Amino acid sequence: MTKRLDLRVDFAFKSLFGTHGNESILAAFLNAALRFPDEKKIHKVQLLDPHFNKENQEDKRSILDVHAQLEDGSRVNIEIQLNNKHDMEKRTLYYWSKMYSSQMKEGMDYGELCKTITINIVNFRYLSHIHDYHSTFQLYEREQKLLLTDMLEIHFMELPKLLIKWRNKEVDPREDQLVRWLLLLEASEDEEITQVLEEIAMQEDQVLKKAMDEWERVSQDPEVILAYEARRKALLDEKSALKRAEKKGIIKVALGMVQKGIDEETIIELTGLTKEEIKELRRQ
């Protein structure tokens, strides 16, 4: 069988969920993610121009996000992140504000602005104080927990937390559709997940079957593969650069601890550096 594209790579994710002709796949994912009651289920989504935002270089990268409009006018932005840049909360607020404000046209009343939702799918543990893999944030009054408005909604979906629950048999893709769709993102690296999802697709979920068939198809498209490999290499380079920067920061902190006379065992415990690396710092 053809090696399928890693759907955690934003280009591959958009090729499946953010391409014209695949709106039913996106709608199924959003119904699972936003957990609308049956009477408010999404039946149609409209993919929006990905170039709504081009003020700086970071904006230009947003073309790899999935932008959509729901039947009630609500706007949704889905971003998938492989690498932790430690800026997700500011990044998602920035994109939320851009999508929200981009609705405003000349002569338009504020009351016409529609709900705006951002969904962040991350391939790293981000919210360490929250146990669940899916977190939803809105605007609340601090003391009484009263919702100010439902116009802002921000979701974080942490794939590593989900995988732990999957391995511990705490979640079941047969019972939970969001688990089903998020595990699909991990399926290229896990034969067991692939097998379970293929069974579900054949037995009960026609949209999932369409998604897996389309995933198979794009994974064999030479033009898609070429663009995918270029993007994957860029993400790997980015990951290496982030690791170098993180290591440099750790070494700087450790050097300061050495200069203050802090004992070696404490430095090892707090920084994760080896004895050899600390000895090298003492020579500086």
N, C-alpha and C positions, 0 to 999 in steps of 0.2 A: 504494500500500500504506500502511496505517496506520502512523504513527510509533510505534515500539515504545518502551516504558518503558526508561529507562536502568537496567539491573540492578545497576549499581554503587551506586545509591541503596538504602540498607538496606531501605526499605519495599517497593520493587519486588523486591528479592532475596527477601525473606520471602514475598511474594505468590506467588512461583514455587516456591521450595524449602521453605518452612516452612508450607504450607497443607495441611489435611486433604484427601486425595484425590490429593496429589502426592508421597506417600511414596516411590513408585518412582523419582521424579526425584532426591529427596534421597539415596536408597540408592545410586543410580548414581554420584552425585557423591562420596559418602563412600567407595565402593569404589575410585574413582580416586584420591582424596586420600590415603587411608590405606594403599593398596597392599597389601591383604590377599592372601595366597595363595588360589588357587582354592577350597581346602577350607574356608577361613574367610570366603568372600565373604558380604557382608550381603545377606540376602533380604528382611528386613522391618525397618522402623524405626518407633518409636512417638514421635510428637511430644509433648513435655512441656509442661506449663503454663508459659507465658512469664512468669508473675508469681511465680516461685519466690523472688523476691528484691525486697523493697520497703522497705529500711531507710532509704534516702536518695534524693535526686533522681537521682543517677547510676544507682542500681539500677533506677529506674523506666524509664530509657532502654533497659534490657536487653530490654524487650518486643519490640524490633525485631531482636534476635538470633534465631537458630534454635536451639532446644533439642531434643535427641532422645535416645532410649535405644535401644541396639542389642540384638540378640537375646541376647547374653551378659550383658546388664545394664550394659555400658559407657555412660557419659554423654558426650554431645558438645555443645559450644556453638560455633556459627559466628557470627562477627561480621565485618561488612564496614565498612571505614572509608574515606571519601573524603578526609578531612582529617587531616594529621599534627599531633596535639596534643602530640607528644613525650612521651607517657606510656604507650606501648603495652605495654612489658614489665610495668609495675606494674599496669596495667589488666587485662591478660590473667591475671596471677597472682591478682588479686582475684576475677575471675569464676571462675577455676578453683577457687579455695578455696571459694567459695560453692556451686558445683555439687557439689563433693566432699563438703562438710560437710552439705549439704541432704539427703543420702541417709540420714544417721544418725537413727534413730528410737529411742524409749525401749525399752530392753531389748535393743538390737541389739549384736552383737559387731563389733569393728573388722574382723575377718576377712571380714565380709559386705560391706564397702565395695567398690565396683566402680571400675574404671579410668575416669578422667575425662580427656577430650581437649578442648582448645580449638583452634579453627582461626581464624586472623586473616587475612582477605583485605584487602589494603591497596592503595589507588590512588596510592601514592607509594613512593619508594625508602626503605627503612627500615634494613636491615642492610647498610651501605655496605661492610663488610669481607667480605661473602659474595657471590660472583658469581651463584650460582644463584637462581632465582625462588622455589623451594620449600625451606624450611628446617624441620627438625624438632628439637625440644629435649626432652631427658629428664634424669633425675637420675643423674649419673655420679660416681664417685670421681675426684678430680682427677688423680692421678698414674697410676693403672693403667687408667683409663677403664672401670671396671667399673660395670655398671648396678645401682643400688641397688634400684630397683623400676620396673615399667612402669606404675604407677598414674597417673603424671603424664606427659602428652604435650602439647606445645605446638607448633603449626604456624604459620609465617608464609608467606603466598603474596603476592608482590609483583608486581602487574600490570604496572607499567612495565618491569621486567626481562624479563618474559615477552614483551611486545610487541617489545622490541629483538631477542630471539631469533627471534621470528616473522618480523620484517622481514628478518633476516639468514639466514632459512631454516635455522635451527639446531634448530627444533622442528617437528613435523608432527602436526596434530590427527588425522590418519588413523591414526597409529601410537600416539599417547599420549592416553589418555582424559582425563587431568587437563588437559592442554593444551586439549583439546576443550571441556571444561566452563568453564575459565577464560576462554578466548577468547569464549565465549558472552556473558560479562559485558561484553565490549568491542564486541559486534556491533552495538549500536544506533548506534554512531558510525563503523562501518567496513563498507562494502558488500562488500568483498572477503572479509572474515571471514564475513559473513553468507552469502555465496554458497557458500563452501567448506563451512560447517557444514550448510547446507541440502542440499548434495550428499551429505554423510556421512549425514545423517538419512534421506534417501530411499533410499540404497543399502544401509546396513548397521546403523544404530543406531536402533531403534524407540523407545527411551527418550528419546533426544535429539529425535526427531521429536515425541514427546508434549510435551516441554518447549517446543519452539519453537511448537507449536500452542497450548499453554496461554499462553505468553508473548504470542502474537498476541491471544488472547481477552481476557486481563486488560488489555491495552493499549487495548482498546475499551470497557471497563467504566467508565461515568461516575463511579460511586462510588469506584472504585479510582483513577481519574485525579485526582479532586478531592483525595483524601488524599495521593496521590503528589506532586502539585504543591505542596501545603502543606509536605510533608517536604523536598522539593527546595529550596524557598525557605529553609527553616530551615537547611539545610546550607550554602547559599550565603552566608547571613548569618553563619553560624559561620566560614566560610572567610575572609570579609572581616574579621571581628573578630580572627581569628588573625593575619592579615597585618598589621593595624594594630598589634597587640601586638608582633609580631616587628620591625616597622619602628621602633617606639618603642624597643625594646631595642637595636637596631643604632645608632640615633642617640645613645642614652645612652653606649654604648661609644665611638663616634666622638668625642663631645664630650670624654670623658675623655682620648682620645688627642691631641686638639687642645690641651687644657690642659697636657698633658705635653710639647708641642712636637714631636710626631712629624710627620715630613714628609708632605705631601699625597699623594704617590704611594703611600706605604705604607698610608695610611688608605684610599685608594680600593681598593687591592688586597685589603685585609683585610675591608672592610665592604661593598664594592659600591656605595657612595654615589657620586654625581656630584660634579664639581668645584664646581658651583653650590651643592649641598647642603652641602659642606664649607665653602665661603666663608660661607654663611649661619650656620653654627655658629661660625665665627671672630668673627662680629659679636656673638655673645651674650656 
